[in-house]
Amino acid sequence: MATSNDLQAALKPFHQRASEAEERLARLEAAIATTKDSGNEELSNKVAEMQRMLEDAKAQQLAEREKALKEVKWATEENVKLRYRITHLVRALKKADIDLASK
């Protein structure tokens, strides 16, 4: 029994140091986990912000495309109208020239 008590007494400082080391390790792991979480959160926020910016840019591009298509449609319709007018004006001019020449 004396040797068992002596052995426990000799090992007591080692057990105490091991317990302290485990506590420090637990605190370090908690600090690292907190840092990782805040780093991941910051990264997630940046990714979310970039996704919002991309969605905004896509929406703006779609609006500009729709506007351009409307303008092209309007220009095409206007072109058809003007061609129709030109055709009739040329026809009227030829008729006027013929009428003038026959007088």
Secondary structure, DSSP 8 states (H G I E B T S, - for coil): -HHHHHHHHHHHHHHHHHHHHHHHHHHHHHHHHHHHHHHHHHHHHHHHHHHHHHHHHHHHHHHHHHHHHHHHHHHHHHHHHHHHHHHHHHHHHHHHHHHHHH-
